Amino acid sequence: MPTRPAGVILAGGRSSRMGGPRKALLELAGRTLLTHVRERLEPQVDSLLLSCEAETGDFDAYGLELVPDLLPGYRGPLTGLFSALQHLSARGHDNGVVLCPCDAPFVPLNLVQTLLEESRDKIRPAVAVAWQGSVQPTFSLWQVQHLPVIRAAVLEQGIGGLKQVLLSMPHRIVEWPAVEPPPFFNINTPEELETAALWLDR
């Protein structure tokens, strides 16, 4: 049995502000954003899944297992988490799942270990990071035992975001220390892509 959580890269967003291809496939310093995230997250987890809103061949070259959303249309990251937990639960996986967005090229190399250290008690809370006082729920650890609450939020309440559900259940928030480059910097605009390139150059 695996002793580390699974990892799920969230790659289902619309990328409307980038005005181009899927955000995960945008290039930064000659490699796609998905490659940057994968190289940093994959060594930390037992297995790595890719969450997307629907079946697609866009990511075939990466050889990652794709978990399409269980509901049609893009409904937000909570649906991606719900679909991933449902998928892992059906396989008997019970070591949790760590989420990470596809557009965060500086994700910390100790993210998973830090989240795990905050979840080691009987209630196994959900754990998310905060950066400069702001909760970053797309960088978070969830358990299969949270599935009923998440399922109800998605199917019955129509909730798409992670934060509302996170705060409604036993949870912990880890305030991340200030470092450079900003570890949870995510890329939503061409200007932010240029900023990330400058950080890499440094």
Buried (B, 14 or more C-beta within 10 A) or exposed (E): EEEBBBBBBBBBBEBEBBEEEBBBBBEBEEEBBBBBBBEBBEEBBBBBBBBBBEEBEBBEEBEBEBBBBBBEEBBBBBBBBBBBBBBBEEEEBBBBBBBBBBBBBBBBEEBBEBBBEBBEEEEBBBBBBBBEEEBBBBBBBBBBBBBEBBBEBBEEEEBBBBBEBBEEBEBBBBEBEEEEBBBBBBBBEEEBBEBBBEBEEE
